[in-house]
């Protein structure tokens, strides 16, 4: 934990989350009846509690919920349905 405190001290007001678990999940996507691979990161911060971010990197879509001290609450509040959304179009640079 000393490392996390030292990282937070580098920049005043910074917030550091420890990635405690990283999972790969295969889920059924309801929007188009396809399967998708989702990377799930479970994070912990001593001030905020737990946080989960689930990302479909192939489609550029993430789902998360608010941090909470109770991990069961965090799992229940992740907006998993966000992973059913349309893919995010790639960003293009604009020539001027």
mmCIF file of the C-alpha atoms, coordinates in Angstrom:
data_MODEL
# 
_entry.id   MODEL 
# 
loop_
_atom_site.group_PDB 
_atom_site.id 
_atom_site.type_symbol 
_atom_site.label_atom_id 
_atom_site.label_alt_id 
_atom_site.label_comp_id 
_atom_site.label_asym_id 
_atom_site.label_entity_id 
_atom_site.label_seq_id 
_atom_site.pdbx_PDB_ins_code 
_atom_site.Cartn_x 
_atom_site.Cartn_y 
_atom_site.Cartn_z 
_atom_site.occupancy 
_atom_site.B_iso_or_equiv 
_atom_site.pdbx_formal_charge 
_atom_site.auth_seq_id 
_atom_site.auth_comp_id 
_atom_site.auth_asym_id 
_atom_site.auth_atom_id 
_atom_site.pdbx_PDB_model_num 
ATOM 1  C CA . UNK A 1 1  ? 0.000   0.000   0.000   1.00 0.00 ? 1  UNK A CA 1 
ATOM 2  C CA . UNK A 1 2  ? 2.938   2.376   0.450   1.00 0.00 ? 2  UNK A CA 1 
ATOM 3  C CA . UNK A 1 3  ? 3.393   2.401   -3.333  1.00 0.00 ? 3  UNK A CA 1 
ATOM 4  C CA . UNK A 1 4  ? -0.203  3.569   -3.835  1.00 0.00 ? 4  UNK A CA 1 
ATOM 5  C CA . UNK A 1 5  ? 0.238   6.403   -1.320  1.00 0.00 ? 5  UNK A CA 1 
ATOM 6  C CA . UNK A 1 6  ? 3.476   7.488   -2.967  1.00 0.00 ? 6  UNK A CA 1 
ATOM 7  C CA . UNK A 1 7  ? 1.783   7.544   -6.384  1.00 0.00 ? 7  UNK A CA 1 
ATOM 8  C CA . UNK A 1 8  ? -1.032  9.681   -4.993  1.00 0.00 ? 8  UNK A CA 1 
ATOM 9  C CA . UNK A 1 9  ? 1.518   12.099  -3.537  1.00 0.00 ? 9  UNK A CA 1 
ATOM 10 C CA . UNK A 1 10 ? 3.128   12.651  -6.972  1.00 0.00 ? 10 UNK A CA 1 
ATOM 11 C CA . UNK A 1 11 ? 0.260   14.868  -8.079  1.00 0.00 ? 11 UNK A CA 1 
ATOM 12 C CA . UNK A 1 12 ? -1.875  16.644  -5.528  1.00 0.00 ? 12 UNK A CA 1 
ATOM 13 C CA . UNK A 1 13 ? -5.482  15.498  -5.745  1.00 0.00 ? 13 UNK A CA 1 
ATOM 14 C CA . UNK A 1 14 ? -4.671  12.377  -7.774  1.00 0.00 ? 14 UNK A CA 1 
ATOM 15 C CA . UNK A 1 15 ? -6.629  9.197   -7.281  1.00 0.00 ? 15 UNK A CA 1 
ATOM 16 C CA . UNK A 1 16 ? -4.941  5.813   -7.619  1.00 0.00 ? 16 UNK A CA 1 
ATOM 17 C CA . UNK A 1 17 ? -6.830  2.558   -8.069  1.00 0.00 ? 17 UNK A CA 1 
ATOM 18 C CA . UNK A 1 18 ? -5.188  -0.802  -7.464  1.00 0.00 ? 18 UNK A CA 1 
ATOM 19 C CA . UNK A 1 19 ? -6.200  -3.348  -10.106 1.00 0.00 ? 19 UNK A CA 1 
ATOM 20 C CA . UNK A 1 20 ? -6.903  -6.347  -7.916  1.00 0.00 ? 20 UNK A CA 1 
ATOM 21 C CA . UNK A 1 21 ? -8.269  -8.741  -10.546 1.00 0.00 ? 21 UNK A CA 1 
ATOM 22 C CA . UNK A 1 22 ? -8.362  -8.915  -14.326 1.00 0.00 ? 22 UNK A CA 1 
ATOM 23 C CA . UNK A 1 23 ? -10.729 -11.322 -16.062 1.00 0.00 ? 23 UNK A CA 1 
ATOM 24 C CA . UNK A 1 24 ? -11.667 -12.191 -19.632 1.00 0.00 ? 24 UNK A CA 1 
ATOM 25 C CA . UNK A 1 25 ? -15.355 -12.946 -20.022 1.00 0.00 ? 25 UNK A CA 1 
ATOM 26 C CA . UNK A 1 26 ? -17.320 -14.232 -23.009 1.00 0.00 ? 26 UNK A CA 1 
ATOM 27 C CA . UNK A 1 27 ? -20.910 -13.028 -23.004 1.00 0.00 ? 27 UNK A CA 1 
ATOM 28 C CA . UNK A 1 28 ? -23.947 -13.117 -25.246 1.00 0.00 ? 28 UNK A CA 1 
ATOM 29 C CA . UNK A 1 29 ? -24.698 -9.716  -26.745 1.00 0.00 ? 29 UNK A CA 1 
ATOM 30 C CA . UNK A 1 30 ? -28.458 -9.237  -26.870 1.00 0.00 ? 30 UNK A CA 1 
ATOM 31 C CA . UNK A 1 31 ? -28.457 -6.381  -29.409 1.00 0.00 ? 31 UNK A CA 1 
ATOM 32 C CA . UNK A 1 32 ? -27.317 -8.556  -32.326 1.00 0.00 ? 32 UNK A CA 1 
ATOM 33 C CA . UNK A 1 33 ? -27.345 -12.107 -30.907 1.00 0.00 ? 33 UNK A CA 1 
ATOM 34 C CA . UNK A 1 34 ? -23.543 -12.380 -31.102 1.00 0.00 ? 34 UNK A CA 1 
ATOM 35 C CA . UNK A 1 35 ? -20.970 -13.370 -28.528 1.00 0.00 ? 35 UNK A CA 1 
ATOM 36 C CA . UNK A 1 36 ? -18.376 -10.874 -27.374 1.00 0.00 ? 36 UNK A CA 1 
ATOM 37 C CA . UNK A 1 37 ? -15.165 -10.945 -25.401 1.00 0.00 ? 37 UNK A CA 1 
ATOM 38 C CA . UNK A 1 38 ? -15.060 -8.530  -22.488 1.00 0.00 ? 38 UNK A CA 1 
ATOM 39 C CA . UNK A 1 39 ? -12.070 -7.597  -20.335 1.00 0.00 ? 39 UNK A CA 1 
ATOM 40 C CA . UNK A 1 40 ? -13.145 -6.995  -16.730 1.00 0.00 ? 40 UNK A CA 1 
ATOM 41 C CA . UNK A 1 41 ? -10.960 -5.067  -14.284 1.00 0.00 ? 41 UNK A CA 1 
ATOM 42 C CA . UNK A 1 42 ? -11.808 -5.029  -10.604 1.00 0.00 ? 42 UNK A CA 1 
ATOM 43 C CA . UNK A 1 43 ? -10.157 -2.115  -8.825  1.00 0.00 ? 43 UNK A CA 1 
ATOM 44 C CA . UNK A 1 44 ? -9.867  -0.964  -5.240  1.00 0.00 ? 44 UNK A CA 1 
ATOM 45 C CA . UNK A 1 45 ? -9.178  2.439   -3.725  1.00 0.00 ? 45 UNK A CA 1 
ATOM 46 C CA . UNK A 1 46 ? -8.883  2.806   0.050   1.00 0.00 ? 46 UNK A CA 1 
ATOM 47 C CA . UNK A 1 47 ? -11.034 5.975   0.034   1.00 0.00 ? 47 UNK A CA 1 
ATOM 48 C CA . UNK A 1 48 ? -13.721 4.980   -2.493  1.00 0.00 ? 48 UNK A CA 1 
ATOM 49 C CA . UNK A 1 49 ? -13.974 1.201   -2.244  1.00 0.00 ? 49 UNK A CA 1 
ATOM 50 C CA . UNK A 1 50 ? -14.455 -1.062  -5.264  1.00 0.00 ? 50 UNK A CA 1 
ATOM 51 C CA . UNK A 1 51 ? -14.931 -0.222  -8.921  1.00 0.00 ? 51 UNK A CA 1 
ATOM 52 C CA . UNK A 1 52 ? -15.436 -2.408  -12.000 1.00 0.00 ? 52 UNK A CA 1 
ATOM 53 C CA . UNK A 1 53 ? -14.813 -1.497  -15.620 1.00 0.00 ? 53 UNK A CA 1 
ATOM 54 C CA . UNK A 1 54 ? -15.822 -3.998  -18.314 1.00 0.00 ? 54 UNK A CA 1 
ATOM 55 C CA . UNK A 1 55 ? -14.496 -3.268  -21.811 1.00 0.00 ? 55 UNK A CA 1 
ATOM 56 C CA . UNK A 1 56 ? -15.158 -4.726  -25.240 1.00 0.00 ? 56 UNK A CA 1 
ATOM 57 C CA . UNK A 1 57 ? -11.921 -3.471  -26.819 1.00 0.00 ? 57 UNK A CA 1 
ATOM 58 C CA . UNK A 1 58 ? -12.793 -4.815  -30.259 1.00 0.00 ? 58 UNK A CA 1 
ATOM 59 C CA . UNK A 1 59 ? -15.845 -2.544  -30.386 1.00 0.00 ? 59 UNK A CA 1 
ATOM 60 C CA . UNK A 1 60 ? -14.566 0.339   -28.232 1.00 0.00 ? 60 UNK A CA 1 
ATOM 61 C CA . UNK A 1 61 ? -17.335 0.050   -25.624 1.00 0.00 ? 61 UNK A CA 1 
ATOM 62 C CA . UNK A 1 62 ? -17.084 0.066   -21.818 1.00 0.00 ? 62 UNK A CA 1 
ATOM 63 C CA . UNK A 1 63 ? -19.496 -0.449  -18.956 1.00 0.00 ? 63 UNK A CA 1 
ATOM 64 C CA . UNK A 1 64 ? -19.018 0.569   -15.345 1.00 0.00 ? 64 UNK A CA 1 
ATOM 65 C CA . UNK A 1 65 ? -20.862 1.678   -12.267 1.00 0.00 ? 65 UNK A CA 1 
ATOM 66 C CA . UNK A 1 66 ? -20.204 3.944   -9.317  1.00 0.00 ? 66 UNK A CA 1 
ATOM 67 C CA . UNK A 1 67 ? -17.570 2.924   -6.755  1.00 0.00 ? 67 UNK A CA 1 
ATOM 68 C CA . UNK A 1 68 ? -18.833 1.478   -3.486  1.00 0.00 ? 68 UNK A CA 1 
ATOM 69 C CA . UNK A 1 69 ? -17.263 -0.178  -0.407  1.00 0.00 ? 69 UNK A CA 1 
ATOM 70 C CA . UNK A 1 70 ? -19.345 -3.362  -0.946  1.00 0.00 ? 70 UNK A CA 1 
ATOM 71 C CA . UNK A 1 71 ? -18.170 -5.406  -3.939  1.00 0.00 ? 71 UNK A CA 1 
ATOM 72 C CA . UNK A 1 72 ? -21.584 -7.090  -4.310  1.00 0.00 ? 72 UNK A CA 1 
ATOM 73 C CA . UNK A 1 73 ? -23.187 -3.664  -4.753  1.00 0.00 ? 73 UNK A CA 1 
ATOM 74 C CA . UNK A 1 74 ? -20.607 -2.704  -7.377  1.00 0.00 ? 74 UNK A CA 1 
ATOM 75 C CA . UNK A 1 75 ? -21.202 -5.881  -9.402  1.00 0.00 ? 75 UNK A CA 1 
ATOM 76 C CA . UNK A 1 76 ? -24.952 -5.251  -9.301  1.00 0.00 ? 76 UNK A CA 1 
ATOM 77 C CA . UNK A 1 77 ? -24.647 -1.626  -10.435 1.00 0.00 ? 77 UNK A CA 1 
ATOM 78 C CA . UNK A 1 78 ? -22.347 -2.097  -13.437 1.00 0.00 ? 78 UNK A CA 1 
ATOM 79 C CA . UNK A 1 79 ? -24.327 -1.085  -16.510 1.00 0.00 ? 79 UNK A CA 1 
ATOM 80 C CA . UNK A 1 80 ? -23.726 -4.390  -18.342 1.00 0.00 ? 80 UNK A CA 1 
ATOM 81 C CA . UNK A 1 81 ? -26.356 -3.408  -20.933 1.00 0.00 ? 81 UNK A CA 1 
ATOM 82 C CA . UNK A 1 82 ? -23.955 -0.705  -22.177 1.00 0.00 ? 82 UNK A CA 1 
ATOM 83 C CA . UNK A 1 83 ? -21.928 -3.532  -23.738 1.00 0.00 ? 83 UNK A CA 1 
ATOM 84 C CA . UNK A 1 84 ? -24.878 -4.215  -26.068 1.00 0.00 ? 84 UNK A CA 1 
ATOM 85 C CA . UNK A 1 85 ? -24.606 -0.757  -27.676 1.00 0.00 ? 85 UNK A CA 1 
ATOM 86 C CA . UNK A 1 86 ? -23.450 -0.073  -31.192 1.00 0.00 ? 86 UNK A CA 1 
ATOM 87 C CA . UNK A 1 87 ? -19.706 0.028   -31.759 1.00 0.00 ? 87 UNK A CA 1 
ATOM 88 C CA . UNK A 1 88 ? -17.995 3.384   -31.313 1.00 0.00 ? 88 UNK A CA 1 
ATOM 89 C CA . UNK A 1 89 ? -16.756 4.640   -34.695 1.00 0.00 ? 89 UNK A CA 1 
ATOM 90 C CA . UNK A 1 90 ? -12.998 5.225   -34.869 1.00 0.00 ? 90 UNK A CA 1 
ATOM 91 C CA . UNK A 1 91 ? -11.906 8.824   -34.379 1.00 0.00 ? 91 UNK A CA 1 
ATOM 92 C CA . UNK A 1 92 ? -10.618 10.564  -37.484 1.00 0.00 ? 92 UNK A CA 1 
ATOM 93 C CA . UNK A 1 93 ? -8.335  13.525  -37.525 1.00 0.00 ? 93 UNK A CA 1 
ATOM 94 C CA . UNK A 1 94 ? -9.621  16.556  -39.369 1.00 0.00 ? 94 UNK A CA 1 
ATOM 95 C CA . UNK A 1 95 ? -7.319  18.066  -41.957 1.00 0.00 ? 95 UNK A CA 1 
ATOM 96 C CA . UNK A 1 96 ? -7.187  21.857  -41.756 1.00 0.00 ? 96 UNK A CA 1 
# 
